[in-house]
Amino acid sequence: MMEAIDNAVPMPVLAAALFARFSSRQQNSPSMQMVSALRGQFGGHSIVRTP
């Protein structure tokens, strides 16, 4: 928390980043599947499908 205050980062930004990290760990997260699909269109790496 002190690091956020020292760098003037709002706490909701850090909380949102943490929740996004938690949701990205889910195997079948629809929102992360959408992000992954869009990533290839914006110059990122392509989707790697796991069995």
KAKA-V428439 format. One record per residue. N is the residue number from 1. RES is the residue in three letters. SS is DSSP state (A for helix, B for strand, O for the rest). Layout:
BEGIN
n->{N N}
res->{RES RES}
ss->{SS SS}
END
This chain:
BEGIN
n->{1 2 3 4 5 6 7 8 9 10 11 12 13 14 15 16 17 18 19 20 21 22 23 24 25 26 27 28 29 30 31 32 33 34 35 36 37 38 39 40 41 42 43 44 45 46 47 48 49 50 51}
res->{MET MET GLU ALA ILE ASP ASN ALA VAL PRO MET PRO VAL LEU ALA ALA ALA LEU PHE ALA ARG PHE SER SER ARG GLN GLN ASN SER PRO SER MET GLN MET VAL SER ALA LEU ARG GLY GLN PHE GLY GLY HIS SER ILE VAL ARG THR PRO}
ss->{O A A A A A O O O O A A A A A A A A A A A A A A O O O O O A A A A A A A A A A A A O O O O O O O O O O}
END
